Amino acid sequence: MSLNASGDAALTATTFVPNTHLMSGLLGARDEHLRVIERAFPASKIRVQGNRISVEGPDAAGVLRLFDELVLVLEAGQVLDATKIARTIDMVADDLRPSEVLKHEVVRGAKGKAIRPTTAGQKRYTDAIDNSIVTFGIGPAGTGKSYLAVAQAVQALHRRQVQRIVLTRPAVEAGENLGFLPGDLMAKVDPYLRPLYDALYDMVGPEGAQRLIANGTIEVAPLAFMRGRTLNDSFIILDEAQNTTPEQMKMFLTRIGQNSKAVVTGDVTQIDLNGKRSGLVQLEKMLQNVDGVSFIFLNAKDVVRHRIVADIVAAYEEHAP
């Protein structure tokens, strides 16, 4: 940090990137990464000379910290793209360390791919699951609520912190009448449980998932199957919880037994209860003073699907009644 003539700290900062390979990954092809950063900080002027980056402007210190964090991400072996840089900018703005968030590995998937949070909100979510008995992950589609919950469940199973995983969803008809669908009850509710199967297949593979389901280590079932049970030594995930009634939510939360952990996910903007009250709405107010319960709210910044999904979510949030 340099000083101006009056002795005050001038808004100029400089950093050096250790080697040319890192510099190339940092700036991107044809400086496309640099352009993303420049658009995010229009009041700052960024100059690149060799491996030296200098920043001048009101956000100079923050931009410099951003470059330093991106270098740490590259040194950890990750590849930068425009989306990852945009998320890193959000994390720096939230006074978080992106290098720590993006290097945090939840579990290794079936093909050896590291499953990790990619946004600040997702990191808060995985931390809450680690440190709470019951975690509520509430947010729009595409924020990784269910996927990361399944990843945390598989990790707990691998570490022998629990003996089984229970994945459940309410089988809300959502415009279809289950009675007219072919097959027995499980065949009828299978389409509702499919997203949980998909996440599970990514974590342990289709064959591994089927083997664990066959021996009872993993149970995937509609919420109605939870009534009257006590689930000990289990990692329990209730997905699409916005489609539970208050009575069903109470029933689920009172199934939690000894040495168990529960994650409840939902999107309160996608309730399919045909006028009935959702068991997820206003639950935070009711449970806010209960020890061991955490609420994490995700938003458009945490969407990890195509960029357009985040833009659509943001537009809906802006025009919400």
SERO-4910 file (N, C-alpha, C, O; in steps of 0.05 Angstrom, whole numbers):
BEGIN
 pado doro    nc1    nc2    nc3   cac1   cac2   cac3    cc1    cc2    cc3    oc1    oc2    oc3
  Met    A     17    -24      0      0      0      0     18     25      0     35     27     17
  Ser    A     14     43    -19     30     67    -21     17     90     -6     -7     88      2
  Leu    A     32    112     -2     21    136     12     20    159     -7     38    162    -24
  Asn    A     -1    176     -4     -2    200    -21     13    222     -8     25    218     13
  Ala    A     12    246    -20     28    268    -10     21    277     18     39    286     33
  Ser    A     -4    274     26    -12    283     53     -6    262     74    -10    267     98
  Gly    A      4    239     66     11    218     85    -11    198     89     -8    178    104
  Asp    A    -35    203     77    -57    184     79    -51    160     61    -36    162     42
  Ala    A    -64    138     68    -60    114     51    -73    118     24    -97    123     23
  Ala    A    -58    117      3    -69    119    -24    -82     93    -31    -73     71    -22
  Leu    A   -103     94    -47   -118     70    -54   -104     56    -77   -116     53    -99
  Thr    A    -80     47    -73    -65     32    -92    -52      8    -79    -41     10    -57
  Ala    A    -54    -15    -92    -43    -39    -80    -30    -56   -102    -38    -54   -125
  Thr    A    -10    -71    -95      5    -87   -114     10   -115   -104     15   -119    -80
  Thr    A      8   -135   -122     15   -162   -114     31   -175   -137     30   -166   -160
  Phe    A     46   -196   -131     62   -210   -150     53   -239   -151     51   -252   -130
  Val    A     47   -250   -175     39   -277   -178     65   -294   -181     82   -287   -197
  Pro    A     67   -317   -166     92   -331   -165    104   -341   -191    128   -339   -195
  Asn    A     87   -350   -210     98   -359   -235     79   -354   -258     56   -348   -255
  Thr    A     90   -358   -282     75   -351   -307     52   -370   -311     31   -361   -321
  His    A     55   -395   -303     33   -414   -306      8   -405   -290    -14   -406   -300
  Leu    A     13   -397   -265     -9   -387   -248    -21   -362   -260    -45   -358   -259
  Met    A     -4   -345   -271    -13   -320   -283    -32   -325   -306    -52   -312   -309
  Ser    A    -25   -345   -322    -42   -352   -345    -70   -362   -336    -90   -353   -346
  Gly    A    -70   -379   -315    -95   -389   -305   -111   -367   -291   -136   -368   -291
  Leu    A    -97   -348   -279   -110   -326   -265   -124   -307   -284   -147   -299   -279
  Leu    A   -111   -300   -306   -122   -280   -324   -141   -293   -344   -159   -279   -354
  Gly    A   -138   -319   -350   -155   -332   -370   -147   -327   -398   -131   -309   -404
  Ala    A   -158   -343   -416   -152   -340   -445   -162   -312   -454   -184   -304   -448
  Arg    A   -144   -298   -468   -150   -271   -477   -160   -253   -454   -177   -235   -458
  Asp    A   -149   -258   -430   -155   -242   -407   -185   -242   -399   -195   -222   -388
  Glu    A   -199   -263   -405   -228   -264   -400   -234   -263   -370   -255   -251   -362
  His    A   -217   -275   -354   -222   -274   -325   -217   -246   -314   -232   -236   -297
  Leu    A   -197   -233   -325   -191   -205   -317   -215   -187   -323   -222   -169   -308
  Arg    A   -228   -192   -346   -251   -175   -354   -274   -179   -334   -288   -160   -328
  Val    A   -278   -203   -324   -299   -208   -304   -294   -192   -279   -312   -179   -268
  Ile    A   -269   -191   -271   -262   -176   -246   -264   -146   -251   -274   -132   -234
  Glu    A   -256   -137   -275   -259   -109   -281   -288   -100   -281   -294    -78   -272
  Arg    A   -305   -117   -292   -334   -110   -292   -346   -109   -264   -364    -94   -258
  Ala    A   -335   -126   -246   -345   -127   -219   -336   -103   -202   -349    -95   -183
  Phe    A   -313    -91   -210   -302    -69   -195   -296    -45   -215   -273    -39   -220
  Pro    A   -318    -33   -225   -314    -13   -246   -299     12   -236   -288     27   -253
  Ala    A   -299     17   -210   -286     41   -200   -256     37   -196   -242     56   -189
  Ser    A   -246     13   -199   -218      7   -196   -204      3   -222   -216     -8   -241
  Lys    A   -179     12   -224   -163      8   -248   -142    -13   -243   -126    -11   -225
  Ile    A   -143    -35   -259   -125    -57   -255   -104    -57   -278   -110    -56   -301
  Arg    A    -78    -58   -270    -56    -59   -289    -41    -85   -285    -35    -93   -263
  Val    A    -34    -97   -307    -18   -122   -307      7   -117   -322      6   -110   -346
  Gln    A     30   -122   -309     56   -120   -322     72   -144   -314     82   -147   -292
  Gly    A     76   -163   -334     89   -188   -327     73   -203   -306     50   -208   -309
  Asn    A     87   -209   -284     73   -223   -261     64   -204   -239     57   -212   -218
  Arg    A     65   -178   -246     58   -158   -226     30   -147   -232     25   -139   -255
  Ile    A     13   -146   -212    -14   -135   -215    -17   -112   -195    -13   -115   -171
  Ser    A    -24    -89   -206    -29    -66   -188    -58    -57   -192    -69    -58   -214
  Val    A    -69    -48   -170    -97    -39   -170    -99    -12   -157    -87     -7   -136
  Glu    A   -114      6   -171   -117     33   -161   -147     39   -160   -161     34   -179
  Gly    A   -156     50   -138   -185     57   -135   -195     51   -108   -180     41    -90
  Pro    A   -221     57   -103   -232     54    -76   -233     25    -66   -234     21    -42
  Asp    A   -233      6    -84   -235    -22    -76   -208    -37    -79   -208    -61    -81
  Ala    A   -187    -22    -80   -160    -33    -86   -153    -56    -67   -144    -77    -76
  Ala    A   -158    -52    -41   -150    -73    -22   -167    -99    -26   -156   -121    -25
  Gly    A   -193    -96    -31   -210   -119    -36   -203   -133    -62   -203   -158    -62
  Val    A   -197   -118    -83   -189   -130   -108   -163   -145   -105   -160   -167   -116
  Leu    A   -144   -134    -91   -119   -147    -86   -123   -173    -71   -111   -194    -77
  Arg    A   -140   -172    -50   -146   -197    -35   -159   -218    -53   -154   -242    -50
  Leu    A   -176   -209    -71   -188   -227    -90   -167   -241   -107   -168   -266   -110
  Phe    A   -148   -226   -118   -127   -239   -134   -111   -258   -118   -104   -280   -127
  Asp    A   -104   -251    -93    -88   -269    -76   -103   -295    -71    -91   -316    -70
  Glu    A   -130   -292    -66   -146   -316    -61   -148   -334    -86   -147   -358    -84
  Leu    A   -151   -321   -109   -152   -337   -134   -126   -352   -139   -127   -374   -149
  Val    A   -104   -340   -132    -78   -353   -135    -77   -378   -117    -67   -399   -125
  Leu    A    -87   -375    -92    -87   -398    -74   -105   -421    -85    -99   -444    -82
  Val    A   -127   -413    -97   -145   -433   -109   -131   -448   -132   -133   -472   -134
  Leu    A   -117   -433   -149   -101   -445   -170    -79   -463   -160    -74   -485   -171
  Glu    A    -66   -454   -139    -44   -470   -127    -54   -496   -115    -39   -516   -113
  Ala    A    -80   -497   -108    -92   -522    -98   -100   -541   -120   -111   -562   -115
  Gly    A    -95   -533   -145   -100   -551   -168   -127   -547   -181   -134   -562   -199
  Gln    A   -142   -527   -173   -168   -522   -186   -165   -504   -210   -146   -489   -213
  Val    A   -184   -506   -228   -184   -491   -253   -205   -469   -250   -228   -474   -242
  Leu    A   -198   -445   -257   -217   -422   -255   -233   -420   -281   -224   -425   -303
  Asp    A   -258   -411   -277   -275   -403   -300   -290   -378   -291   -289   -370   -268
  Ala    A   -305   -367   -309   -320   -342   -303   -339   -346   -280   -342   -328   -263
  Thr    A   -352   -369   -279   -372   -374   -258   -358   -375   -231   -367   -363   -211
  Lys    A   -336   -390   -229   -321   -393   -204   -310   -366   -195   -310   -360   -171
  Ile    A   -301   -350   -213   -291   -323   -206   -313   -306   -195   -309   -291   -176
  Ala    A   -337   -307   -208   -360   -291   -198   -367   -299   -170   -373   -282   -153
  Arg    A   -367   -326   -164   -373   -335   -137   -351   -326   -118   -357   -320    -95
  Thr    A   -326   -327   -127   -304   -318   -109   -307   -289   -102   -302   -281    -80
  Ile    A   -315   -272   -121   -320   -244   -116   -341   -240    -95   -338   -224    -77
  Asp    A   -363   -256    -96   -384   -255    -76   -373   -262    -48   -380   -249    -28
  Met    A   -356   -282    -47   -345   -291    -21   -327   -269     -9   -328   -264     15
  Val    A   -310   -257    -26   -293   -235    -16   -310   -212     -6   -304   -200     15
  Ala    A   -332   -206    -20   -350   -185    -11   -363   -192     16   -369   -174     32
  Asp    A   -367   -218     22   -377   -227     47   -356   -231     68   -361   -242     90
  Asp    A   -331   -222     62   -308   -224     80   -302   -253     87   -293   -259    110
  Leu    A   -305   -271     67   -297   -299     71   -272   -304     55   -264   -288     38
  Arg    A   -259   -326     60   -235   -334     46   -243   -355     25   -246   -379     32
  Pro    A   -246   -348      0   -253   -367    -21   -235   -391    -22   -244   -413    -28
  Ser    A   -209   -388    -17   -191   -410    -19   -198   -432      1   -194   -455     -4
  Glu    A   -208   -424     24   -217   -444     45   -243   -456     37   -247   -481     40
  Val    A   -262   -440     26   -288   -451     18   -285   -471     -5   -295   -493     -3
  Leu    A   -270   -463    -25   -269   -479    -49   -251   -504    -46   -252   -522    -62
  Lys    A   -234   -504    -25   -217   -527    -20   -229   -547      0   -218   -568      5
  His    A   -252   -539     11   -265   -556     31   -279   -580     17   -298   -576      2
  Glu    A   -269   -604     21   -280   -628      8   -299   -642     27   -292   -649     50
  Val    A   -324   -646     18   -343   -661     34   -338   -691     31   -336   -705     52
  Val    A   -337   -701      7   -333   -729      2   -324   -733    -27   -327   -715    -43
  Arg    A   -313   -756    -32   -305   -763    -60   -328   -779    -73   -338   -798    -61
  Gly    A   -336   -770    -96   -358   -784   -110   -349   -811   -121   -326   -819   -118
  Ala    A   -368   -824   -134   -363   -852   -144   -340   -852   -165   -326   -872   -166
  Lys    A   -337   -831   -180   -316   -830   -200   -291   -815   -191   -274   -807   -207
  Gly    A   -289   -811   -165   -265   -798   -154   -267   -768   -153   -248   -755   -145
  Lys    A   -289   -757   -163   -292   -728   -163   -297   -717   -135   -314   -728   -121
  Ala    A   -283   -696   -127   -288   -684   -101   -314   -669   -101   -319   -652   -118
  Ile    A   -331   -675    -81   -356   -660    -77   -350   -639    -56   -343   -645    -34
  Arg    A   -354   -613    -64   -347   -592    -45   -366   -568    -49   -378   -566    -71
  Pro    A   -370   -552    -29   -386   -527    -33   -372   -509    -52   -347   -507    -53
  Thr    A   -387   -494    -68   -375   -476    -87   -384   -447    -83   -376   -430    -98
  Thr    A   -400   -442    -62   -408   -415    -56   -406   -411    -26   -404   -430    -10
  Ala    A   -407   -386    -17   -406   -380     12   -430   -392     26   -427   -403     48
  Gly    A   -453   -390     14   -477   -401     26   -476   -431     29   -484   -442     50
  Gln    A   -465   -445      9   -462   -474     11   -442   -482     33   -446   -502     46
  Lys    A   -421   -466     36   -402   -472     58   -415   -468     85   -411   -485    103
  Arg    A   -431   -447     89   -446   -444    114   -465   -468    118   -468   -477    141
  Tyr    A   -476   -477     97   -495   -500     98   -481   -525    107   -490   -539    125
  Thr    A   -458   -532     95   -444   -557    102   -433   -554    131   -432   -574    145
  Asp    A   -424   -530    138   -414   -526    166   -437   -531    186   -433   -543    207
  Ala    A   -461   -520    179   -484   -523    197   -491   -553    200   -497   -562    222
  Ile    A   -490   -568    178   -496   -597    180   -476   -611    198   -483   -628    214
  Asp    A   -450   -603    196   -430   -615    213   -435   -609    242   -430   -627    259
  Asn    A   -445   -586    248   -446   -576    276   -473   -577    289   -476   -570    312
  Ser    A   -494   -585    274   -521   -585    285   -533   -613    285   -524   -630    270
  Ile    A   -554   -616    301   -569   -642    300   -589   -641    278   -593   -660    263
  Val    A   -603   -618    275   -623   -614    254   -615   -588    239   -613   -567    251
  Thr    A   -612   -591    212   -606   -568    196   -628   -564    175   -635   -583    161
  Phe    A   -637   -540    172   -657   -533    152   -642   -518    130   -631   -496    135
  Gly    A   -642   -529    106   -631   -515     83   -653   -505     65   -667   -521     52
  Ile    A   -657   -479     64   -681   -468     50   -671   -449     28   -654   -432     33
  Gly    A   -680   -454      4   -672   -437    -18   -683   -447    -45   -696   -468    -46
  Pro    A   -678   -433    -66   -689   -440    -92   -676   -464   -105   -656   -475    -95
  Ala    A   -687   -473   -127   -677   -496   -141   -648   -490   -151   -642   -467   -158
  Gly    A   -632   -511   -151   -605   -508   -162   -584   -499   -142   -561   -494   -150
  Thr    A   -591   -496   -117   -571   -486    -97   -556   -509    -83   -540   -504    -65
  Gly    A   -561   -534    -91   -546   -556    -81   -556   -566    -54   -541   -580    -40
  Lys    A   -580   -559    -46   -590   -566    -19   -590   -596    -15   -579   -607      4
  Ser    A   -603   -610    -34   -606   -640    -31   -579   -653    -37   -572   -672    -23
  Tyr    A   -566   -644    -57   -541   -657    -66   -520   -657    -44   -508   -677    -38
  Leu    A   -516   -633    -32   -496   -631    -10   -505   -647     15   -488   -657     29
  Ala    A   -531   -647     20   -541   -663     43   -534   -692     39   -526   -706     58
  Val    A   -539   -703     15   -532   -731      9   -502   -735     12   -494   -756     22
  Ala    A   -487   -717      2   -457   -719      4   -449   -720     34   -432   -737     41
  Gln    A   -461   -703     51   -454   -703     79   -463   -730     92   -449   -740    110
  Ala    A   -486   -741     83   -495   -766     93   -476   -789     87   -470   -805    103
  Val    A   -467   -789     62   -448   -810     53   -422   -808     68   -410   -828     76
  Gln    A   -413   -783     73   -388   -779     88   -392   -790    117   -374   -804    127
  Ala    A   -415   -784    129   -420   -794    157   -420   -824    157   -411   -837    176
  Leu    A   -431   -837    136   -432   -866    135   -404   -877    131   -397   -897    144
  His    A   -388   -865    114   -360   -874    110   -344   -872    136   -327   -889    141
  Arg    A   -349   -851    151   -334   -847    176   -346   -863    199   -336   -861    222
  Arg    A   -367   -878    194   -381   -895    214   -392   -878    237   -394   -887    259
  Gln    A   -400   -853    230   -413   -836    250   -442   -844    252   -455   -839    273
  Val    A   -453   -856    231   -480   -867    231   -480   -895    219   -461   -902    206
  Gln    A   -501   -910    223   -503   -937    213   -519   -939    187   -518   -958    172
  Arg    A   -536   -918    183   -552   -919    159   -560   -891    150   -558   -871    165
  Ile    A   -569   -889    125   -579   -864    114   -609   -868    107   -616   -888     95
  Val    A   -625   -849    114   -654   -850    107   -660   -825     91   -657   -803    100
  Leu    A   -669   -830     66   -676   -808     48   -706   -809     43   -717   -830     36
  Thr    A   -720   -786     48   -749   -786     46   -759   -760     34   -746   -739     36
  Arg    A   -782   -762     21   -796   -739      9   -826   -743     12   -836   -766     13
  Pro    A   -841   -721     14   -870   -724     13   -878   -730    -16   -868   -717    -34
  Ala    A   -896   -749    -20   -905   -756    -47   -929   -739    -54   -951   -749    -57
  Val    A   -925   -713    -57   -947   -695    -64   -953   -699    -94   -935   -702   -110
  Glu    A   -979   -699   -100   -987   -708   -127   -980   -687   -148   -977   -695   -171
  Ala    A   -978   -662   -141   -968   -641   -160   -981   -644   -188   -967   -643   -208
  Gly    A  -1008   -646   -188  -1022   -646   -214  -1027   -674   -225  -1041   -677   -245
  Glu    A  -1015   -695   -213  -1020   -722   -222  -1034   -738   -200  -1029   -733   -176
  Asn    A  -1050   -756   -207  -1064   -773   -188  -1049   -799   -185  -1048   -815   -204
  Leu    A  -1038   -804   -162  -1022   -829   -158  -1038   -854   -164  -1027   -874   -173
  Gly    A  -1064   -853   -158  -1080   -877   -162  -1082   -886   -190  -1088   -909   -196
  Phe    A  -1077   -868   -209  -1078   -875   -237  -1051   -883   -249  -1049   -891   -272
  Leu    A  -1030   -881   -232  -1003   -889   -241  -1000   -919   -238  -1011   -931   -219
  Pro    A   -985   -933   -256   -982   -962   -254   -964   -971   -231   -947   -955   -221
  Gly    A   -967   -996   -222   -949  -1008   -203   -959  -1005   -174   -980   -994   -169
  Asp    A   -942  -1017   -156   -948  -1015   -128   -941   -987   -117   -933   -970   -133
  Leu    A   -943   -983    -90   -939   -957    -79   -911   -946    -85   -908   -923    -93
  Met    A   -890   -963    -81   -863   -954    -86   -859   -946   -115   -845   -927   -121
  Ala    A   -871   -962   -134   -869   -954   -162   -882   -928   -168   -873   -912   -184
  Lys    A   -904   -923   -153   -919   -898   -158   -903   -873   -147   -905   -852   -159
  Val    A   -889   -877   -125   -876   -854   -113   -847   -851   -123   -833   -832   -117
  Asp    A   -838   -871   -138   -810   -871   -148   -803   -845   -163   -781   -834   -159
  Pro    A   -820   -834   -180   -813   -808   -193   -807   -786   -174   -791   -769   -179
  Tyr    A   -821   -786   -151   -816   -765   -131   -789   -769   -117   -777   -749   -107
  Leu    A   -780   -793   -115   -755   -799   -101   -731   -799   -120   -708   -800   -111
  Arg    A   -736   -796   -146   -715   -798   -165   -692   -779   -161   -669   -787   -164
  Pro    A   -697   -753   -154   -674   -735   -149   -655   -745   -127   -631   -740   -128
  Leu    A   -666   -758   -107   -649   -769    -85   -633   -792    -96   -609   -795    -89
  Tyr    A   -645   -809   -112   -629   -831   -124   -607   -820   -141   -584   -830   -140
  Asp    A   -613   -799   -157   -592   -788   -175   -568   -778   -159   -545   -783   -167
  Ala    A   -573   -763   -137   -551   -754   -120   -536   -777   -108   -511   -777   -107
  Leu    A   -550   -797    -99   -538   -821    -87   -520   -835   -107   -498   -844   -100
  Tyr    A   -529   -838   -132   -513   -851   -153   -487   -836   -158   -467   -849   -163
  Asp    A   -488   -810   -156   -463   -794   -160   -443   -800   -138   -419   -799   -142
  Met    A   -453   -805   -114   -435   -808    -90   -423   -836    -89   -399   -839    -85
  Val    A   -440   -857    -93   -430   -885    -89   -434   -902   -114   -428   -926   -113
  Gly    A   -444   -891   -136   -448   -906   -160   -474   -922   -160   -483   -928   -138
  Pro    A   -486   -928   -183   -511   -943   -184   -510   -970   -170   -528   -977   -155
  Glu    A   -488   -985   -176   -486  -1012   -163   -482  -1010   -133   -494  -1025   -118
  Gly    A   -465   -991   -125   -461   -987    -96   -486   -978    -82   -492   -988    -60
  Ala    A   -502   -961    -95   -527   -952    -83   -546   -975    -80   -559   -978    -60
  Gln    A   -549   -991   -102   -568  -1013   -100   -560  -1033    -79   -577  -1045    -66
  Arg    A   -534  -1038    -76   -524  -1057    -56   -531  -1047    -28   -540  -1062    -11
  Leu    A   -526  -1020    -23   -531  -1009      3   -561  -1008      9   -570  -1010     32
  Ile    A   -577  -1004    -12   -606  -1004     -8   -616  -1032     -2   -633  -1036     15
  Ala    A   -605  -1052    -16   -613  -1080    -13   -607  -1090     15   -623  -1105     26
  Asn    A   -584  -1081     27   -578  -1091     54   -588  -1073     76   -583  -1077    100
  Gly    A   -604  -1052     69   -617  -1035     89   -599  -1013     99   -608   -997    117
  Thr    A   -575  -1010     89   -557   -988     99   -568   -961     89   -566   -941    103
  Ile    A   -580   -961     66   -593   -937     55   -623   -943     50   -629   -963     37
  Glu    A   -640   -926     60   -669   -929     56   -679   -904     41   -674   -882     50
  Val    A   -693   -909     19   -705   -887      4   -735   -892      4   -744   -912     -7
  Ala    A   -751   -875     16   -779   -881     20   -795   -855     22   -785   -834     30
  Pro    A   -821   -856     15   -838   -833     19   -842   -826     49   -839   -844     66
  Leu    A   -848   -801     54   -850   -792     82   -871   -808     98   -867   -812    122
  Ala    A   -892   -818     85   -912   -833    100   -901   -858    113   -912   -867    133
  Phe    A   -878   -868    103   -866   -892    115   -852   -886    141   -843   -905    155
  Met    A   -848   -861    148   -834   -853    172   -851   -854    197   -841   -855    220
  Arg    A   -878   -854    194   -896   -852    217   -892   -876    236   -891   -899    227
  Gly    A   -891   -870    262   -889   -890    282   -862   -901    287   -859   -920    304
  Arg    A   -841   -891    274   -814   -902    276   -797   -884    293   -802   -860    296
  Thr    A   -776   -896    305   -755   -881    318   -729   -888    304   -721   -911    302
  Leu    A   -716   -867    293   -692   -872    276   -667   -865    291   -659   -842    294
  Asn    A   -654   -886    301   -629   -884    316   -605   -888    297   -608   -901    277
  Asp    A   -582   -876    305   -557   -880    290   -561   -875    260   -550   -890    243
  Ser    A   -576   -855    253   -583   -850    225   -577   -821    216   -577   -803    232
  Phe    A   -572   -819    191   -571   -792    178   -596   -791    161   -598   -805    141
  Ile    A   -614   -773    168   -640   -772    156   -643   -746    140   -637   -724    150
  Ile    A   -652   -749    115   -656   -725     98   -685   -724     89   -695   -743     77
  Leu    A   -698   -702     96   -725   -697     86   -723   -676     64   -716   -653     69
  Asp    A   -728   -685     39   -726   -667     16   -753   -656      8   -774   -668     15
  Glu    A   -753   -633     -5   -778   -620    -14   -797   -616     10   -821   -621      8
  Ala    A   -787   -607     32   -802   -605     57   -824   -583     55   -842   -583     72
  Gln    A   -823   -565     35   -844   -546     33   -871   -559     27   -892   -546     30
  Asn    A   -870   -584     18   -895   -598     12   -904   -617     34   -920   -635     30
  Thr    A   -894   -612     58   -905   -625     82   -925   -607     95   -923   -582     93
  Thr    A   -945   -618    108   -963   -603    124   -950   -599    152   -931   -613    158
  Pro    A   -960   -581    168   -948   -578    195   -949   -604    211   -930   -610    226
  Glu    A   -970   -619    208   -972   -645    222   -950   -665    212   -938   -679    229
  Gln    A   -946   -666    186   -925   -683    176   -897   -675    184   -880   -691    191
  Met    A   -892   -648    185   -866   -638    194   -861   -646    223   -839   -655    230
  Lys    A   -882   -643    240   -878   -650    268   -873   -680    270   -856   -688    286
  Met    A   -888   -696    255   -884   -725    255   -855   -732    248   -843   -748    261
  Phe    A   -845   -719    227   -817   -725    218   -797   -717    240   -780   -733    247
  Leu    A   -799   -693    250   -779   -683    269   -779   -699    295   -758   -700    308
  Thr    A   -801   -712    301   -802   -728    326   -794   -757    320   -796   -774    338
  Arg    A   -785   -763    296   -774   -790    290   -745   -792    298   -734   -814    300
  Ile    A   -731   -770    302   -702   -769    306   -695   -783    332   -703   -774    354
  Gly    A   -678   -804    331   -670   -819    354   -642   -812    363   -631   -792    355
  Gln    A   -631   -830    380   -604   -826    391   -583   -827    369   -585   -843    350
  Asn    A   -563   -810    371   -540   -810    353   -549   -807    324   -537   -819    306
  Ser    A   -569   -791    319   -579   -786    292   -576   -756    285   -575   -739    303
  Lys    A   -576   -751    260   -575   -724    249   -595   -722    227   -599   -741    212
  Ala    A   -608   -698    225   -628   -694    204   -622   -669    188   -613   -649    199
  Val    A   -628   -670    162   -626   -647    145   -653   -644    131   -663   -664    119
  Val    A   -665   -621    132   -690   -615    120   -686   -594     98   -676   -573    104
  Thr    A   -693   -601     73   -689   -582     51   -716   -574     39   -735   -590     40
  Gly    A   -717   -550     29   -742   -541     16   -740   -514      3   -721   -499      8
  Asp    A   -759   -508    -13   -761   -482    -27   -790   -472    -23   -809   -482    -34
  Val    A   -792   -452     -6   -819   -442      1   -833   -428    -21   -856   -420    -18
  Thr    A   -820   -424    -44   -833   -412    -67   -845   -433    -85   -858   -426   -106
  Gln    A   -842   -459    -79   -852   -480    -96   -869   -500    -79   -863   -523    -77
  Ile    A   -890   -489    -67   -908   -506    -50   -930   -517    -68   -944   -502    -82
  Asp    A   -934   -543    -67   -955   -557    -83   -977   -569    -66   -986   -591    -72
  Leu    A   -986   -555    -46  -1004   -566    -26  -1033   -558    -31  -1051   -563    -15
  Asn    A  -1038   -545    -54  -1066   -538    -61  -1081   -523    -38  -1103   -531    -31
  Gly    A  -1068   -503    -28  -1082   -486     -8  -1077   -494     21  -1083   -478     39
  Lys    A  -1065   -517     25  -1059   -525     53  -1034   -510     63  -1018   -501     47
  Arg    A  -1031   -508     89  -1008   -495    101   -983   -513     98   -985   -537    101
  Ser    A   -961   -500     93   -936   -515     91   -923   -518    119   -923   -498    134
  Gly    A   -912   -541    124   -899   -545    150   -872   -532    152   -860   -531    173
  Leu    A   -862   -521    129   -836   -508    129   -838   -478    134   -819   -466    144
  Val    A   -861   -467    128   -864   -438    131   -867   -431    160   -881   -444    175
  Gln    A   -853   -410    169   -853   -399    196   -842   -419    217   -845   -415    241
  Leu    A   -828   -440    207   -817   -459    226   -793   -447    241   -788   -454    264
  Glu    A   -778   -429    228   -755   -416    241   -764   -402    266   -750   -404    287
  Lys    A   -786   -387    265   -795   -372    288   -802   -391    311   -797   -385    334
  Met    A   -813   -415    304   -820   -434    325   -796   -448    338   -796   -453    362
  Leu    A   -775   -453    322   -753   -469    331   -727   -453    336   -707   -465    342
  Gln    A   -729   -427    334   -704   -411    335   -689   -413    362   -665   -408    362
  Asn    A   -703   -420    383   -689   -422    409   -683   -451    417   -675   -456    440
  Val    A   -686   -470    398   -680   -498    404   -651   -503    398   -642   -500    376
  Asp    A   -636   -512    418   -607   -518    415   -604   -541    395   -619   -560    395
  Gly    A   -584   -539    378   -578   -560    359   -593   -558    333   -590   -575    315
  Val    A   -609   -537    329   -624   -532    305   -612   -508    290   -608   -487    303
  Ser    A   -607   -511    265   -596   -489    249   -613   -484    224   -624   -503    212
  Phe    A   -616   -459    216   -630   -452    191   -610   -438    173   -597   -418    181
  Ile    A   -607   -448    149   -589   -435    129   -607   -428    105   -620   -445     93
  Phe    A   -606   -403     97   -622   -393     75   -603   -388     51   -585   -371     53
  Leu    A   -608   -402     29   -593   -399      5   -608   -381    -15   -633   -378    -13
  Asn    A   -594   -369    -34   -607   -351    -53   -595   -354    -81   -580   -373    -86
  Ala    A   -602   -335    -98   -593   -337   -126   -563   -339   -129   -553   -352   -147
  Lys    A   -548   -327   -110   -518   -328   -111   -508   -357   -107   -485   -362   -114
  Asp    A   -524   -374    -96   -516   -401    -90   -524   -422   -111   -519   -445   -108
  Val    A   -538   -412   -132   -546   -430   -153   -522   -441   -168   -505   -425   -177
  Val    A   -520   -467   -171   -497   -479   -184   -504   -493   -211   -487   -507   -222
  Arg    A   -528   -488   -220   -535   -497   -247   -526   -477   -267   -510   -459   -261
  His    A   -537   -478   -292   -530   -459   -312   -534   -430   -302   -553   -425   -287
  Arg    A   -517   -412   -311   -518   -384   -302   -546   -372   -305   -555   -356   -288
  Ile    A   -561   -380   -326   -587   -369   -331   -607   -376   -308   -626   -361   -303
  Val    A   -602   -399   -294   -620   -406   -272   -617   -386   -250   -637   -378   -238
  Ala    A   -593   -377   -244   -589   -357   -223   -603   -331   -231   -615   -318   -214
  Asp    A   -601   -324   -256   -615   -299   -266   -645   -302   -264   -658   -282   -256
  Ile    A   -656   -325   -270   -684   -329   -268   -693   -328   -239   -714   -315   -233
  Val    A   -678   -341   -221   -685   -340   -192   -684   -311   -182   -702   -303   -167
  Ala    A   -664   -297   -190   -661   -269   -181   -685   -252   -191   -695   -235   -176
  Ala    A   -694   -257   -216   -716   -242   -227   -742   -248   -211   -758   -230   -205
  Tyr    A   -746   -274   -204   -770   -281   -188   -768   -268   -160   -789   -259   -150
  Glu    A   -744   -268   -148   -742   -256   -122   -748   -226   -122   -760   -215   -104
  Glu    A   -739   -213   -144   -743   -184   -147   -773   -178   -150   -782   -157   -140
  His    A   -788   -195   -163   -816   -189   -168   -835   -205   -150   -859   -206   -155
  Ala    A   -824   -216   -128   -841   -231   -110   -861   -212    -97   -854   -189    -91
  Pro    A   -886   -221    -92   -907   -203    -80   -900   -197    -52   -915   -182    -38
***
